[in-house]
Amino acid sequence: MTTTPTATEQLSATTLLRFATAGSVDDGKSTLVGRLLHDSKSVLSDQLEAVEAASARRGQEAPDLALLTDGLRAEREQGITIDVAYRYFATARRRFILADTPGHVQYTRNMVTGASTAELAVVLVDARNGVVEQTRRHAAVAALLRVPHVVLAVNKMDLVGYEEAVFARIAQEFTSYALGLGVPEITAIPISALAGDNVVEPSAHMDWYGGPTVLEHLETVPVSHDLTACPARFPVQYVIRPQTVENPDYRGYAGQIASGVLRVGEPVTVLPSGRTSVIEGIDSLGRAVDIAWAPQSVTVRLADDIDVSRGDLIAPTAQAPATTQDIEATVCHVADQPLTVGARVLLKHTTRTVKAIVKAIPSRLTLDDLSQHPEPGRLVANDIGRVLVRTAEPLALDAYADSRRTGSFLLIDPADGTTLAAGMAGTSFAAEAPTVQDDEGWDF
């Protein structure tokens, strides 16, 4: 009888790394992504031919690898990234989902979208310019979203003579700032995306650097947030009642385990009703199992015939979250229409959607210096601010700091279904920032 996930089973759940890239305009972010895809042999021949043809039409002798990710015509014409571009690629050591996010201030909402599920963020800096306001914004967004790993890629080292002192100064400044925000881990890597230095292959021009290349770090960084170590949360997505001759009384609750481990025989509570029962059985891929863990999709059977429907949350009784109708959270406003005090919205949390009203907007965050603008009255596109929301029905939310999956929610326009804001319950930044170490300022 299996009682805990085996090492092999755990490994299979961590071989996929989701990461996002961000950087100021002209820092070479799209070139880095293109170089990463090209040098890791993750580009199809027809894609490379299309890039070569587009580069030739622009009078460029060598293929512009940035075009591998800048897919919109407006992006190619302006030479900037506008929308989030997702790329899927794999090496022998790991599979990747890459979210290439825009660098402009007016596309902050796009970065929030791309980084919301990321386990690592690559922040690019132009070695000639160092840490600028947009760099600090990207670090702040990564901290707000609790991205566990941040890579500082100091690009265009070829334009500063591959000088170690330039890299050290930038790495020290960024590391001190990011640690102060509560980012748990920062790794700085000097690169030249255009020349390929330290992207996939080690650079021959920077023998003073002994750390990993970008790809090597992506392949080996641990996916540190172990979902199985968190309290179990099982949002019910669908109630299964086949009512067949073979299964006349079968009643199962299907969904994806958001976090933790579920075991047969474990006492559980159904929220928000508060009714209790015991897990009688767990079905996975057509067979009964004794244990299941995040992020598996399973069907749970309870010993008692109680009312459970879509949107309910099943959790171990000993670790059940509290329910509330008053939610204080940080939100990023993503819609063109403003969010105002008194607005009636829908709040979607996991599989549950309830009516809600925006009771207050206490402050708006200025990412440039992390100051709070008190009582702004409304939030507009790309704004990040604190909100107080009152829901019509109780919700079982965790703090976003404890669970990025069950601590997040969406605010939706009830009239047309437009997503208004992405929310993170609880405090904004980490309560206690890690202590800055007295070292050279980067992680080798």
TIVO-835357 format. One line per field, with one value per residue (C-alpha): residue number from 1; chain; x, y, z; residue in three letters. Coordinates in Angstrom, 2 decimals, decimal comma. Last residue first. Layout:
% residues N
num	c(NUM_...)
cadena	c(A_...)
east	c(X_...)
north	c(Y_...)
up	c(Z_...)
residuo	c(ALA_...)
//
This chain:
% residues 444
num	c(444_443_442_441_440_439_438_437_436_435_434_433_432_431_430_429_428_427_426_425_424_423_422_421_420_419_418_417_416_415_414_413_412_411_410_409_408_407_406_405_404_403_402_401_400_399_398_397_396_395_394_393_392_391_390_389_388_387_386_385_384_383_382_381_380_379_378_377_376_375_374_373_372_371_370_369_368_367_366_365_364_363_362_361_360_359_358_357_356_355_354_353_352_351_350_349_348_347_346_345_344_343_342_341_340_339_338_337_336_335_334_333_332_331_330_329_328_327_326_325_324_323_322_321_320_319_318_317_316_315_314_313_312_311_310_309_308_307_306_305_304_303_302_301_300_299_298_297_296_295_294_293_292_291_290_289_288_287_286_285_284_283_282_281_280_279_278_277_276_275_274_273_272_271_270_269_268_267_266_265_264_263_262_261_260_259_258_257_256_255_254_253_252_251_250_249_248_247_246_245_244_243_242_241_240_239_238_237_236_235_234_233_232_231_230_229_228_227_226_225_224_223_222_221_220_219_218_217_216_215_214_213_212_211_210_209_208_207_206_205_204_203_202_201_200_199_198_197_196_195_194_193_192_191_190_189_188_187_186_185_184_183_182_181_180_179_178_177_176_175_174_173_172_171_170_169_168_167_166_165_164_163_162_161_160_159_158_157_156_155_154_153_152_151_150_149_148_147_146_145_144_143_142_141_140_139_138_137_136_135_134_133_132_131_130_129_128_127_126_125_124_123_122_121_120_119_118_117_116_115_114_113_112_111_110_109_108_107_106_105_104_103_102_101_100_99_98_97_96_95_94_93_92_91_90_89_88_87_86_85_84_83_82_81_80_79_78_77_76_75_74_73_72_71_70_69_68_67_66_65_64_63_62_61_60_59_58_57_56_55_54_53_52_51_50_49_48_47_46_45_44_43_42_41_40_39_38_37_36_35_34_33_32_31_30_29_28_27_26_25_24_23_22_21_20_19_18_17_16_15_14_13_12_11_10_9_8_7_6_5_4_3_2_1)
cadena	c(A_A_A_A_A_A_A_A_A_A_A_A_A_A_A_A_A_A_A_A_A_A_A_A_A_A_A_A_A_A_A_A_A_A_A_A_A_A_A_A_A_A_A_A_A_A_A_A_A_A_A_A_A_A_A_A_A_A_A_A_A_A_A_A_A_A_A_A_A_A_A_A_A_A_A_A_A_A_A_A_A_A_A_A_A_A_A_A_A_A_A_A_A_A_A_A_A_A_A_A_A_A_A_A_A_A_A_A_A_A_A_A_A_A_A_A_A_A_A_A_A_A_A_A_A_A_A_A_A_A_A_A_A_A_A_A_A_A_A_A_A_A_A_A_A_A_A_A_A_A_A_A_A_A_A_A_A_A_A_A_A_A_A_A_A_A_A_A_A_A_A_A_A_A_A_A_A_A_A_A_A_A_A_A_A_A_A_A_A_A_A_A_A_A_A_A_A_A_A_A_A_A_A_A_A_A_A_A_A_A_A_A_A_A_A_A_A_A_A_A_A_A_A_A_A_A_A_A_A_A_A_A_A_A_A_A_A_A_A_A_A_A_A_A_A_A_A_A_A_A_A_A_A_A_A_A_A_A_A_A_A_A_A_A_A_A_A_A_A_A_A_A_A_A_A_A_A_A_A_A_A_A_A_A_A_A_A_A_A_A_A_A_A_A_A_A_A_A_A_A_A_A_A_A_A_A_A_A_A_A_A_A_A_A_A_A_A_A_A_A_A_A_A_A_A_A_A_A_A_A_A_A_A_A_A_A_A_A_A_A_A_A_A_A_A_A_A_A_A_A_A_A_A_A_A_A_A_A_A_A_A_A_A_A_A_A_A_A_A_A_A_A_A_A_A_A_A_A_A_A_A_A_A_A_A_A_A_A_A_A_A_A_A_A_A_A_A_A_A_A_A_A_A_A_A_A_A_A_A_A_A_A_A_A_A_A_A_A_A_A_A_A_A_A_A_A_A_A_A_A_A_A_A_A_A_A_A_A_A_A_A_A_A_A)
east	c(27,81_25,32_25,95_26,73_30,40_29,54_28,18_24,79_21,56_19,18_16,00_12,91_10,34_6,67_7,07_5,32_1,65_-0,18_-3,25_-5,13_-3,61_-5,98_-6,09_-8,29_-11,07_-11,58_-14,40_-17,47_-19,84_-22,15_-20,77_-17,35_-14,87_-12,50_-10,09_-8,63_-5,39_-4,70_-5,75_-3,16_-0,33_-0,53_0,97_1,99_-1,31_-3,12_-5,60_-9,15_-12,24_-15,04_-18,27_-21,13_-22,16_-18,55_-17,14_-13,93_-11,28_-8,64_-4,91_-3,34_-1,50_-2,37_-1,78_-5,19_-6,95_-7,58_-10,09_-10,63_-6,90_-7,25_-3,57_-0,78_1,65_5,37_7,21_9,75_9,03_6,32_3,86_1,26_-2,30_-4,01_-7,10_-9,44_-12,67_-15,90_-15,58_-18,73_-19,05_-21,09_-19,65_-17,68_-16,20_-13,85_-10,61_-11,73_-13,77_-15,13_-17,97_-18,26_-20,36_-18,33_-18,77_-15,24_-14,01_-12,19_-11,40_-12,29_-9,24_-8,97_-5,90_-5,98_-3,37_-4,80_-3,45_-5,89_-8,22_-11,20_-14,34_-16,75_-14,65_-14,02_-11,21_-8,93_-9,20_-6,02_-7,33_-10,51_-8,54_-9,85_-12,67_-13,59_-16,99_-17,16_-19,06_-21,37_-21,35_-24,51_-23,83_-24,15_-21,49_-18,45_-17,02_-15,75_-12,99_-12,37_-8,87_-6,76_-3,20_-1,42_-1,10_-1,33_-3,28_-3,40_-5,19_-5,89_-8,91_-8,59_-10,02_-7,31_-7,45_-10,28_-10,08_-12,25_-14,09_-12,67_-14,35_-17,10_-17,66_-20,04_-18,60_-20,85_-18,04_-16,35_-16,47_-14,46_-12,35_-11,49_-8,88_-9,79_-8,41_-5,62_-5,35_-1,98_-1,18_-2,06_-4,51_-5,80_-7,56_-11,27_-13,95_-16,42_-17,86_-21,28_-21,84_-25,21_-26,29_-22,76_-22,95_-26,57_-25,76_-26,47_-23,34_-23,34_-20,09_-20,07_-17,71_-15,03_-14,64_-11,68_-9,35_-6,94_-4,43_-2,16_1,22_4,12_2,63_2,79_6,58_7,56_11,27_11,26_14,98_17,20_19,07_17,81_17,14_20,60_22,22_20,19_21,31_24,93_26,18_28,75_32,52_32,81_36,36_36,87_34,52_35,41_35,26_31,63_29,93_27,35_23,59_23,24_26,70_27,93_25,63_26,92_23,60_22,48_25,67_25,63_26,67_24,61_23,15_21,18_18,63_16,73_14,08_12,68_11,58_11,51_14,79_16,30_15,38_17,04_20,26_20,51_19,93_22,68_25,19_24,59_24,96_28,28_29,64_28,78_30,58_33,58_33,85_34,43_33,24_34,40_31,32_29,55_30,30_28,50_25,32_23,11_23,22_20,75_19,40_17,70_14,85_13,60_10,58_8,11_5,97_3,70_4,41_8,15_8,18_6,18_8,69_11,66_9,99_9,35_12,95_14,19_11,75_13,31_16,85_19,52_22,57_22,61_25,62_25,14_21,57_19,50_17,29_15,05_14,57_11,70_11,35_8,45_6,05_2,28_1,54_4,60_2,92_-0,26_1,60_3,92_0,93_-0,57_2,66_2,17_1,91_5,34_6,96_8,98_6,66_6,53_8,08_6,34_8,40_7,01_9,92_10,66_13,77_17,02_17,22_16,03_12,52_10,56_7,22_6,96_4,38_4,40_2,88_1,89_3,74_7,42_9,40_11,11_8,46_7,63_8,13_5,98_3,24_3,20_2,70_5,05_7,93_9,19_11,29_11,73_14,30_16,63_17,39_18,95_22,32_22,75_20,01_18,38_14,88_13,71_16,68_15,58_12,08_13,52_15,89_13,06_10,82_13,67_14,20_10,53_10,58_13,59_11,96_13,55_14,37_17,98_19,19_21,15_18,07_15,62_18,01_19,16_15,55_14,82_17,93_17,11_13,60_15,09_17,69_17,63_15,95_12,88_13,31_13,32_11,13_11,28_8,95_9,49_7,48_9,66_8,41_10,53_8,99_6,00_7,98_10,50_7,85_6,75_10,33_10,99_7,86_4,70_3,57_1,39_1,41_0,00)
north	c(32,06_34,36_38,07_40,99_40,34_39,27_40,87_39,18_41,15_39,83_38,30_40,51_39,99_40,52_39,60_42,13_42,90_41,42_39,24_38,05_38,49_39,82_40,03_42,85_43,69_40,50_41,17_38,95_41,35_42,78_41,00_42,66_40,24_40,45_37,53_35,54_34,45_32,90_29,39_29,11_31,33_29,62_30,80_34,32_34,57_34,19_31,34_31,92_29,96_32,20_33,24_34,51_38,00_39,15_42,36_43,62_45,89_46,95_47,69_48,92_48,11_50,26_48,83_50,03_52,36_52,15_54,31_56,50_57,14_56,89_57,07_56,95_54,40_54,65_51,73_54,10_53,56_50,98_53,55_51,51_52,77_52,99_52,37_51,32_50,69_48,65_47,01_44,89_41,15_38,45_34,96_32,64_29,37_27,09_28,65_32,09_34,17_37,46_39,05_42,81_45,65_48,85_50,87_52,27_52,40_50,08_51,92_50,68_49,65_46,37_44,87_46,34_44,63_43,80_43,67_42,20_42,67_40,34_40,59_37,68_35,19_31,49_30,07_27,50_23,80_22,23_19,76_19,17_18,24_20,36_20,13_23,42_24,07_25,79_23,01_21,23_19,28_18,53_15,61_11,86_10,75_8,54_10,90_10,05_12,13_12,19_13,06_15,57_15,57_18,84_18,19_14,85_11,61_8,71_5,39_4,85_3,50_3,20_5,04_7,62_8,52_7,58_8,43_6,68_7,05_10,45_11,24_13,76_17,27_20,08_23,59_25,03_27,17_24,75_20,97_19,63_16,49_13,52_11,29_7,67_7,71_10,25_13,69_15,45_19,16_21,80_22,69_19,14_19,21_18,46_15,79_15,10_11,60_10,11_6,51_5,09_3,24_2,36_-0,77_-0,17_3,44_6,52_8,29_10,96_12,94_16,39_18,83_21,35_20,85_22,82_20,44_22,09_20,08_22,03_22,73_20,27_18,62_21,89_21,99_25,58_25,17_24,16_23,58_25,45_22,93_23,35_27,06_27,59_25,65_27,62_30,98_29,88_28,78_30,48_30,84_34,38_35,75_33,84_36,32_36,44_32,70_32,68_29,49_28,07_28,41_32,08_32,66_34,64_34,20_37,16_39,00_37,74_38,95_37,70_38,33_36,15_37,26_34,80_36,15_34,08_34,90_38,13_39,97_43,52_44,32_41,28_42,81_46,16_44,70_42,23_44,93_47,21_44,41_42,86_46,23_46,99_43,48_43,48_46,76_45,62_42,38_44,18_42,32_45,29_47,35_46,68_42,94_42,84_43,56_41,89_41,67_38,82_39,08_35,77_35,72_32,61_32,22_34,43_35,77_37,76_40,96_40,23_39,64_42,85_44,75_43,37_44,38_47,87_48,16_47,29_49,83_52,55_51,77_49,32_49,55_51,65_50,26_46,72_46,71_44,87_41,84_40,31_36,54_35,41_31,95_29,84_31,58_31,30_35,01_36,04_36,27_37,95_40,37_41,20_41,94_44,19_46,20_46,91_50,69_50,77_49,18_45,97_43,41_39,77_36,63_33,77_30,59_27,12_24,73_20,99_19,70_17,74_16,59_20,00_21,24_24,03_25,78_29,47_31,95_35,51_38,17_41,18_44,34_43,49_46,12_46,44_48,86_47,02_43,55_44,32_45,91_42,77_40,60_37,63_39,17_35,83_34,42_37,95_38,62_36,21_38,81_36,68_38,01_40,38_42,79_44,87_44,78_42,40_40,18_40,01_38,92_36,20_34,96_34,92_32,93_30,47_30,03_29,23_26,79_25,01_24,54_26,31_24,47_23,64_25,02_27,68_28,93_28,94_30,66_33,08_34,00_34,51_36,66_38,63_39,23_40,63_42,83_45,77_47,79_48,60_47,56_43,93_40,98_37,23_34,66_31,11_27,91_24,91_21,39_18,54_19,11_16,76_13,88_14,29_13,70_10,49_9,29_10,13_8,21_9,98_8,75_5,93_3,40_0,00)
up	c(-7,89_-6,21_-6,49_-4,21_-3,47_0,02_3,17_3,21_3,05_5,71_4,35_4,38_7,10_6,41_2,74_0,50_0,04_3,03_2,70_-0,36_-3,82_-6,47_-10,26_-11,50_-13,94_-15,93_-18,38_-17,93_-19,70_-17,05_-13,98_-14,43_-12,85_-9,88_-9,90_-7,01_-5,38_-1,97_-2,99_-5,76_-4,49_-1,12_2,16_1,08_-0,81_2,52_2,34_1,25_2,26_1,02_2,72_0,55_-0,60_-0,64_0,84_-0,76_0,74_-1,76_-1,77_-4,98_-8,18_-11,18_-14,67_-15,96_-13,55_-9,82_-7,99_-4,96_-4,50_-0,72_0,19_-2,43_-0,99_-1,75_-3,31_-4,97_-8,67_-7,97_-6,69_-4,83_-4,60_-1,23_0,88_-1,96_-0,07_-0,04_-3,46_-3,67_-4,18_-5,91_-5,78_-8,08_-6,78_-8,74_-7,43_-6,22_-8,66_-7,30_-9,24_-9,12_-7,79_-7,70_-4,51_-4,56_-8,13_-10,56_-13,77_-17,28_-19,32_-17,43_-15,75_-12,25_-10,10_-6,71_-3,17_-0,69_2,23_2,07_4,18_3,68_5,59_5,99_8,09_6,51_7,40_8,74_11,35_9,35_6,25_3,36_0,81_-0,87_-2,42_-5,80_-7,53_-5,11_-1,85_0,14_2,46_1,94_4,38_3,70_1,12_-2,36_-3,97_-7,73_-8,84_-10,77_-9,43_-8,60_-5,72_-3,91_-3,88_-1,41_-1,02_-4,70_-6,61_-10,35_-13,34_-13,74_-10,04_-7,70_-4,00_-1,42_1,88_2,79_6,11_6,83_8,14_7,27_7,60_4,86_3,36_3,14_3,38_6,30_6,18_8,41_6,71_6,01_2,47_2,21_0,59_0,24_-0,01_-2,55_-5,32_-5,76_-9,11_-9,29_-9,10_-6,32_-6,39_-5,82_-6,86_-5,78_-8,92_-10,07_-12,26_-13,23_-13,93_-11,83_-13,19_-10,43_-10,66_-9,05_-10,78_-9,92_-6,19_-4,83_-2,92_-0,48_1,54_3,89_2,24_1,99_-1,11_-3,02_-2,66_-3,45_-4,12_-7,75_-7,50_-9,94_-12,11_-15,66_-15,39_-13,91_-16,75_-19,28_-17,89_-17,66_-14,28_-12,05_-12,35_-13,68_-13,84_-17,11_-18,76_-22,46_-23,23_-22,16_-21,07_-23,54_-23,21_-22,26_-20,79_-23,84_-26,85_-28,87_-28,98_-25,58_-23,93_-20,37_-16,76_-14,36_-11,00_-8,85_-6,39_-3,81_-1,22_-2,70_0,45_-0,87_0,88_-0,80_-4,15_-3,39_-1,99_-4,87_-7,49_-6,17_-5,64_-9,05_-10,78_-9,06_-9,58_-13,30_-13,93_-11,87_-13,82_-17,11_-20,22_-22,31_-21,50_-24,82_-24,65_-21,29_-23,20_-20,59_-16,80_-16,25_-12,70_-11,98_-9,46_-7,65_-5,33_-7,24_-4,40_-6,77_-4,86_-4,89_-8,65_-9,13_-6,98_-8,92_-12,17_-10,86_-9,66_-13,12_-14,57_-12,40_-13,61_-12,44_-14,70_-17,85_-19,75_-18,41_-19,75_-17,13_-17,66_-14,99_-15,30_-13,09_-11,56_-10,26_-12,61_-12,21_-11,80_-13,83_-17,23_-16,01_-13,75_-16,66_-18,86_-16,19_-16,13_-19,84_-19,54_-17,84_-20,88_-20,49_-22,01_-20,83_-22,33_-20,52_-20,81_-20,13_-19,67_-19,62_-17,85_-18,11_-21,73_-22,86_-23,41_-25,02_-24,72_-25,52_-24,26_-25,57_-23,32_-25,42_-26,36_-26,91_-28,79_-32,17_-33,39_-36,61_-35,16_-32,13_-34,22_-36,41_-33,35_-32,91_-30,99_-29,67_-32,49_-33,82_-31,10_-32,89_-35,56_-38,27_-39,47_-42,43_-41,45_-44,19_-42,72_-45,44_-44,58_-40,93_-41,96_-44,20_-41,49_-38,96_-41,32_-41,99_-38,25_-37,73_-40,68_-39,18_-35,80_-32,85_-29,60_-30,46_-27,08_-28,96_-30,80_-27,90_-25,50_-28,21_-28,97_-25,30_-24,89_-28,04_-26,71_-23,52_-25,17_-22,76_-25,50_-23,37_-19,76_-18,74_-17,91_-18,46_-16,94_-15,75_-15,45_-14,75_-15,48_-14,11_-10,66_-10,74_-12,23_-9,44_-6,76_-8,47_-8,70_-5,05_-4,03_-2,91_0,53_1,83_-1,00_0,00)
residuo	c(PHE_ASP_TRP_GLY_GLU_ASP_ASP_GLN_VAL_THR_PRO_ALA_GLU_ALA_ALA_PHE_SER_THR_GLY_ALA_MET_GLY_ALA_ALA_LEU_THR_THR_GLY_ASP_ALA_PRO_ASP_ILE_LEU_LEU_PHE_SER_GLY_THR_ARG_ARG_SER_ASP_ALA_TYR_ALA_ASP_LEU_ALA_LEU_PRO_GLU_ALA_THR_ARG_VAL_LEU_VAL_ARG_GLY_ILE_ASP_ASN_ALA_VAL_LEU_ARG_GLY_PRO_GLU_PRO_HIS_GLN_SER_LEU_ASP_ASP_LEU_THR_LEU_ARG_SER_PRO_ILE_ALA_LYS_VAL_ILE_ALA_LYS_VAL_THR_ARG_THR_THR_HIS_LYS_LEU_LEU_VAL_ARG_ALA_GLY_VAL_THR_LEU_PRO_GLN_ASP_ALA_VAL_HIS_CYS_VAL_THR_ALA_GLU_ILE_ASP_GLN_THR_THR_ALA_PRO_ALA_GLN_ALA_THR_PRO_ALA_ILE_LEU_ASP_GLY_ARG_SER_VAL_ASP_ILE_ASP_ASP_ALA_LEU_ARG_VAL_THR_VAL_SER_GLN_PRO_ALA_TRP_ALA_ILE_ASP_VAL_ALA_ARG_GLY_LEU_SER_ASP_ILE_GLY_GLU_ILE_VAL_SER_THR_ARG_GLY_SER_PRO_LEU_VAL_THR_VAL_PRO_GLU_GLY_VAL_ARG_LEU_VAL_GLY_SER_ALA_ILE_GLN_GLY_ALA_TYR_GLY_ARG_TYR_ASP_PRO_ASN_GLU_VAL_THR_GLN_PRO_ARG_ILE_VAL_TYR_GLN_VAL_PRO_PHE_ARG_ALA_PRO_CYS_ALA_THR_LEU_ASP_HIS_SER_VAL_PRO_VAL_THR_GLU_LEU_HIS_GLU_LEU_VAL_THR_PRO_GLY_GLY_TYR_TRP_ASP_MET_HIS_ALA_SER_PRO_GLU_VAL_VAL_ASN_ASP_GLY_ALA_LEU_ALA_SER_ILE_PRO_ILE_ALA_THR_ILE_GLU_PRO_VAL_GLY_LEU_GLY_LEU_ALA_TYR_SER_THR_PHE_GLU_GLN_ALA_ILE_ARG_ALA_PHE_VAL_ALA_GLU_GLU_TYR_GLY_VAL_LEU_ASP_MET_LYS_ASN_VAL_ALA_LEU_VAL_VAL_HIS_PRO_VAL_ARG_LEU_LEU_ALA_ALA_VAL_ALA_ALA_HIS_ARG_ARG_THR_GLN_GLU_VAL_VAL_GLY_ASN_ARG_ALA_ASP_VAL_LEU_VAL_VAL_ALA_LEU_GLU_ALA_THR_SER_ALA_GLY_THR_VAL_MET_ASN_ARG_THR_TYR_GLN_VAL_HIS_GLY_PRO_THR_ASP_ALA_LEU_ILE_PHE_ARG_ARG_ARG_ALA_THR_ALA_PHE_TYR_ARG_TYR_ALA_VAL_ASP_ILE_THR_ILE_GLY_GLN_GLU_ARG_GLU_ALA_ARG_LEU_GLY_ASP_THR_LEU_LEU_ALA_LEU_ASP_PRO_ALA_GLU_GLN_GLY_ARG_ARG_ALA_SER_ALA_ALA_GLU_VAL_ALA_GLU_LEU_GLN_ASP_SER_LEU_VAL_SER_LYS_SER_ASP_HIS_LEU_LEU_ARG_GLY_VAL_LEU_THR_SER_LYS_GLY_ASP_ASP_VAL_SER_GLY_ALA_THR_ALA_PHE_ARG_LEU_LEU_THR_THR_ALA_SER_LEU_GLN_GLU_THR_ALA_THR_PRO_THR_THR_THR_MET)
//
